[in-house]
Amino acid sequence: MQHTATQFDDVFKLCSEIFQKKMKDYGAAWRVLRPSSLTDQILIKARRIRSIEQKGTQKIQDGVVDEFIGIVNYAAIALIQLELGLSDEIQTEIDVLSNKHTAYLQQAKTLMLNKNHDYDEAWRDMRVSSFTDLILMKLYRTKQIEDNAGKTLISEGVEANYFDMINYAVFALIQLVIEKK
């Protein structure tokens, strides 16, 4: 399990570096997005991954790895937006947002370690395409909860789904990037 924690840290470092660079390029322009818009942005990325997986080819340079990184970062951004609320003021301190991004990735890691203990690293025997499908399922669940104004009868809320999306995307990145080194 320690090996998995280290691999998660490697993926988080990669995702955080991209997040930091995009924050320098674009600032916090994403602060104007509603959580539902972020859910749709993640949906676009997951559907593109699935399309590439099914077709076996792509016409745009950014690959599947870039899209999984985007899913990790957009899901963390969605969690930040749920905490802070959307804002037309995009001048939020970059350090504050970066710290929140890191904190949500750490929460996702803690959740993963707890689940990984119970599931005995079953994800290692799964295909990347299964992670894509699971992310899509979590997205459709999230969209339904959003359409129900956040109300659920028995299910976890949107936050739990965003954390699961992060973890499934990280599992895919471990298989696609970290274990390929």
C-alpha angles and dihedrals in degrees: 000000000000088000089057092049090053091048090051089052090052091052092044089052090052093048093045092051090054091046091052093048093048090048089055092047099042106014115214096320088139089071088087092062121102116226089251090057089052090050088054092048090054089047090056090053094047093047090050090052090051092047091052091046092052098041096039090219140073135200100200119072100231106091138208092275090057090050093051089050087051091052091053093049097042092048089052089047089051090054090050090050091050088053099043102026123229118299137194085208104086096175093097111145110270090218091055092051093044091052091050090049090052092046093053092048089052090050089051090051092051090050090048093050091051093048092041089057092056096040094043095228094301088159090074089070093049128098122242088239089061090056088052091052092047091050090051090050090050089049093053090047090050092049090051092050090048090050087052090055091252095301120136131176100209108344133097116259131252093279092065090050092051090051090050090049090053092050096046090049090049091051089053091048092050089055095042101040116009099045091043093062 
